[in-house]
Amino acid sequence: MKLISGFSMKMSRITRLIFCKLLCVSVLSLGLVSYSKADPLVLLADHFPPYEFANPMGKALGFDVEVIDQVFKAINVDVQFKFVPWNRVINTVKKGDAAGYFSCAYKAEREAYSYYSDVLSTATQGIIVKRSYDVSGVRYVSDLKDIRIGSVEGYAANKYLDEAGIKFEKVGHISNAFPMLSRDRIDGLFLSLEAAMYLASEAGLSDQLAYIPMQDIPVRKYYLCFSNQLENYKEIAARFNQKLAEFREDGTYEMIHDRYR
């Protein structure tokens, strides 16, 4: 009887030890976005053509979407794209309810919940004018003072116009920008050239326009931001970065971008 009693006590201690270890693992796992080959990584974005957007049927498109999708396919990781307003993108990732988001610019405060990939894409600020309009002397923001400039209201890049004291026509929505330019309501549109080239192509205006980069405005860099609550996020990011670099080398990256110009 003593032997059986001692054995039972020993088993009880072992059971408690195993339970405690499992409990610790469970606690440490709370808040982590789990990943397995059976579950796709959910990546969030807002509509931002030509970087990322959904067509009327809901299909995710854009050069950042295609690059991300092709990179992950090459490393055998399934992904799922979801489009939500930007504020929801950030809040969802902060809660640990998504694997990552894009296309995100670098902000120091985002490092608290994000892990940045290598540079995914860039935006070059400039002006778009009709080919017949003389912009031979335009290189810097200060050169725009005698041009009737239009810019989308609320866009962050408008700070450069404000800082240079450049008055501009506020365009209510990006969809109104090119009609205003084609009807001569403005002489130049202040916009990222990547977005402008895509939207002009969609409007059938590509061969009628000229694109002038602003040499005193730094190129904006965009990234795929992994949630730092994603299991093995650094390992996944490293694999992503390696394949992204290979795509840049072998021409795949440029081929995808060419489809949106």
C-alpha positions as CSV (number, residue, x, y, z in Angstrom):
1,M,0.0,0.0,0.0
2,K,2.8,2.4,0.8
3,L,4.4,1.7,-2.6
4,I,1.1,2.4,-4.4
5,S,0.6,5.6,-2.3
6,G,4.1,6.8,-3.1
7,F,3.7,6.0,-6.8
8,S,0.4,7.9,-6.8
9,M,2.0,11.0,-5.2
10,K,4.9,10.9,-7.7
11,M,2.4,10.7,-10.6
12,S,0.5,13.6,-9.1
13,R,3.6,15.7,-9.0
14,I,4.5,14.8,-12.6
15,T,0.9,15.6,-13.7
16,R,1.1,19.0,-12.0
17,L,4.5,19.7,-13.6
18,I,3.2,18.9,-17.0
19,F,0.1,21.0,-16.5
20,C,2.2,24.0,-15.3
21,K,4.4,23.7,-18.4
22,L,1.4,23.6,-20.7
23,L,-0.1,26.6,-18.9
24,C,3.1,28.6,-19.4
25,V,3.2,27.8,-23.1
26,S,-0.4,28.8,-23.4
27,V,0.2,32.1,-21.7
28,L,3.2,32.9,-23.8
29,S,1.3,32.1,-26.9
30,L,-1.5,34.5,-26.1
31,G,-1.6,37.4,-28.5
32,L,0.5,35.6,-31.2
33,V,-0.8,35.2,-34.7
34,S,-0.3,31.5,-35.3
35,Y,1.0,30.3,-38.7
36,S,0.9,26.9,-40.3
37,K,1.2,25.9,-43.9
38,A,-2.6,25.1,-43.8
39,D,-3.5,28.7,-42.8
40,P,-2.9,31.7,-45.0
41,L,-1.2,34.8,-43.7
42,V,-3.9,37.5,-43.6
43,L,-2.4,40.8,-44.9
44,L,-4.3,44.0,-44.7
45,A,-4.3,47.0,-46.9
46,D,-6.3,50.1,-47.9
47,H,-7.2,51.0,-51.5
48,F,-4.1,52.8,-52.9
49,P,-3.8,52.3,-56.7
50,P,-1.6,51.3,-58.4
51,Y,0.1,49.9,-55.3
52,E,-2.9,47.9,-54.0
53,F,-6.7,48.0,-54.8
54,A,-9.6,45.7,-55.5
55,N,-11.4,45.5,-58.8
56,P,-15.3,45.5,-58.9
57,M,-15.3,41.7,-58.5
58,G,-13.2,42.1,-55.3
59,K,-9.9,40.7,-56.8
60,A,-6.8,42.1,-55.2
61,L,-4.6,44.0,-57.7
62,G,-1.7,46.4,-57.8
63,F,2.0,46.0,-58.2
64,D,2.6,45.6,-54.4
65,V,-0.1,43.0,-54.3
66,E,1.4,41.1,-57.2
67,V,4.9,41.3,-55.9
68,I,3.9,40.1,-52.4
69,D,1.7,37.3,-53.8
70,Q,4.4,36.0,-56.1
71,V,7.2,36.2,-53.5
72,F,5.1,34.2,-51.0
73,K,4.2,31.7,-53.6
74,A,7.8,31.2,-54.4
75,I,8.6,30.4,-50.8
76,N,5.5,28.2,-50.4
77,V,3.5,30.5,-48.0
78,D,-0.2,31.1,-48.6
79,V,-1.4,34.7,-48.2
80,Q,-4.9,36.3,-48.1
81,F,-5.4,40.0,-48.9
82,K,-8.1,42.0,-47.1
83,F,-9.0,45.6,-47.8
84,V,-10.2,47.8,-44.9
85,P,-9.9,51.5,-44.1
86,W,-6.4,52.5,-43.0
87,N,-7.3,53.2,-39.4
88,R,-8.8,49.6,-39.1
89,V,-5.6,48.2,-40.7
90,I,-3.5,49.7,-37.9
91,N,-5.9,48.8,-35.1
92,T,-6.3,45.2,-36.3
93,V,-2.6,44.7,-36.5
94,K,-2.1,46.3,-33.0
95,K,-4.5,43.7,-31.6
96,G,-2.6,40.9,-33.2
97,D,-5.5,39.9,-35.5
98,A,-3.6,40.0,-38.8
99,A,-0.2,38.8,-39.9
100,G,0.8,42.2,-41.5
101,Y,-0.1,45.1,-43.6
102,F,1.1,47.2,-46.6
103,S,2.1,49.5,-48.2
104,C,3.4,51.2,-45.1
105,A,5.8,54.1,-44.8
106,Y,8.3,54.0,-42.0
107,K,7.3,55.6,-38.7
108,A,9.3,55.0,-35.6
109,E,6.2,54.5,-33.5
110,R,5.1,51.6,-35.7
111,E,8.1,49.6,-34.5
112,A,6.2,48.8,-31.3
113,Y,3.9,46.5,-33.3
114,S,5.5,46.1,-36.7
115,Y,8.6,44.5,-38.3
116,Y,9.6,46.1,-41.6
117,S,10.5,44.2,-44.7
118,D,13.1,45.5,-47.1
119,V,11.8,48.3,-49.4
120,L,8.8,47.0,-51.3
121,S,8.1,50.0,-53.5
122,T,8.6,53.8,-53.7
123,A,6.7,57.0,-54.6
124,T,8.2,59.9,-56.5
125,Q,6.5,63.2,-56.0
126,G,6.2,65.4,-59.1
127,I,3.8,67.3,-61.3
128,I,1.9,66.2,-64.3
129,V,1.2,68.6,-67.2
130,K,0.0,68.4,-70.7
131,R,2.9,67.8,-73.2
132,S,2.2,71.2,-74.7
133,Y,2.8,73.0,-71.5
134,D,6.3,74.4,-71.0
135,V,7.9,73.2,-67.9
136,S,11.5,73.4,-69.1
137,G,12.6,75.3,-66.0
138,V,10.7,73.3,-63.4
139,R,12.9,71.1,-61.1
140,Y,12.0,72.2,-57.5
141,V,8.8,72.9,-55.6
142,S,9.6,76.6,-55.5
143,D,9.5,76.6,-59.4
144,L,5.7,75.9,-59.2
145,K,4.8,79.4,-58.0
146,D,3.7,80.6,-61.4
147,I,1.8,77.4,-62.3
148,R,-1.9,76.8,-61.5
149,I,-1.3,73.7,-59.4
150,G,-4.0,71.2,-58.3
151,S,-3.5,68.7,-55.5
152,V,-5.8,66.3,-53.8
153,E,-7.1,67.7,-50.6
154,G,-5.8,66.0,-47.5
155,Y,-2.8,64.3,-49.1
156,A,0.3,64.4,-46.9
157,A,2.5,65.7,-49.8
158,N,0.6,69.0,-49.7
159,K,2.9,70.0,-46.8
160,Y,5.7,70.7,-49.4
161,L,3.5,73.1,-51.2
162,D,2.5,74.8,-48.0
163,E,6.1,75.1,-46.8
164,A,7.1,76.7,-50.1
165,G,4.2,79.1,-50.0
166,I,2.7,77.6,-53.2
167,K,-1.0,78.2,-53.6
168,F,-2.9,75.4,-55.1
169,E,-6.4,74.3,-56.2
170,K,-7.8,71.7,-53.8
171,V,-9.1,68.7,-55.6
172,G,-11.8,66.9,-53.7
173,H,-11.0,63.4,-54.9
174,I,-8.3,61.8,-57.0
175,S,-11.0,60.8,-59.6
176,N,-11.6,64.5,-60.3
177,A,-7.9,65.3,-60.8
178,F,-7.3,64.3,-64.5
179,P,-10.6,65.7,-65.8
180,M,-9.6,69.0,-64.2
181,L,-6.2,68.8,-66.0
182,S,-7.6,67.8,-69.3
183,R,-10.2,70.7,-69.2
184,D,-7.5,73.2,-68.3
185,R,-8.9,74.1,-65.0
186,I,-5.4,73.5,-63.7
187,D,-2.0,73.6,-65.4
188,G,-0.3,70.9,-63.3
189,L,-1.3,68.2,-61.0
190,F,0.9,67.6,-57.9
191,L,0.9,63.8,-57.3
192,S,3.1,60.8,-57.0
193,L,4.3,59.9,-60.5
194,E,3.6,56.2,-60.0
195,A,-0.1,56.8,-59.2
196,A,-0.3,59.4,-62.0
197,M,1.0,57.1,-64.7
198,Y,-1.4,54.4,-63.7
199,L,-4.5,56.7,-63.5
200,A,-3.5,58.5,-66.7
201,S,-3.3,55.1,-68.5
202,E,-6.7,54.1,-67.1
203,A,-8.1,57.4,-68.4
204,G,-6.5,57.0,-71.9
205,L,-4.3,60.1,-71.4
206,S,-0.8,58.7,-71.2
207,D,0.4,60.0,-74.5
208,Q,-0.9,63.5,-73.8
209,L,1.0,64.1,-70.5
210,A,4.5,64.8,-69.2
211,Y,5.7,63.8,-65.8
212,I,8.3,65.9,-63.9
213,P,9.8,64.7,-60.6
214,M,10.5,67.2,-57.9
215,Q,14.2,67.0,-57.2
216,D,13.9,68.5,-53.7
217,I,11.4,66.0,-52.4
218,P,12.8,62.7,-51.1
219,V,11.5,59.5,-52.6
220,R,9.0,57.9,-50.2
221,K,9.7,54.3,-49.4
222,Y,7.0,51.7,-48.7
223,Y,7.3,48.3,-46.9
224,L,5.4,45.2,-46.1
225,C,5.0,45.4,-42.3
226,F,4.8,42.1,-40.4
227,S,3.0,42.0,-37.1
228,N,5.6,41.3,-34.4
229,Q,2.9,39.1,-32.8
230,L,3.2,36.7,-35.7
231,E,5.0,33.5,-34.8
232,N,8.4,33.4,-36.4
233,Y,7.9,36.8,-38.0
234,K,11.6,37.4,-38.4
235,E,12.2,34.1,-40.1
236,I,9.3,34.7,-42.5
237,A,10.5,38.3,-43.2
238,A,14.0,37.0,-43.9
239,R,12.7,34.5,-46.4
240,F,10.5,37.2,-48.0
241,N,13.4,39.6,-48.3
242,Q,15.7,37.1,-49.9
243,K,13.2,36.2,-52.6
244,L,12.2,39.8,-53.1
245,A,15.9,40.6,-53.8
246,E,16.0,37.7,-56.3
247,F,12.9,39.1,-58.1
248,R,14.7,42.4,-58.4
249,E,17.7,40.7,-59.9
250,D,15.9,38.5,-62.4
251,G,13.5,41.1,-63.7
252,T,10.3,39.7,-62.2
253,Y,9.9,42.8,-60.0
254,E,10.2,45.2,-63.0
255,M,7.9,43.1,-65.2
256,I,5.1,43.3,-62.6
257,H,5.6,47.1,-62.3
258,D,5.5,47.5,-66.0
259,R,1.9,46.3,-66.1
260,Y,0.8,49.3,-64.1
261,R,2.5,52.0,-66.2
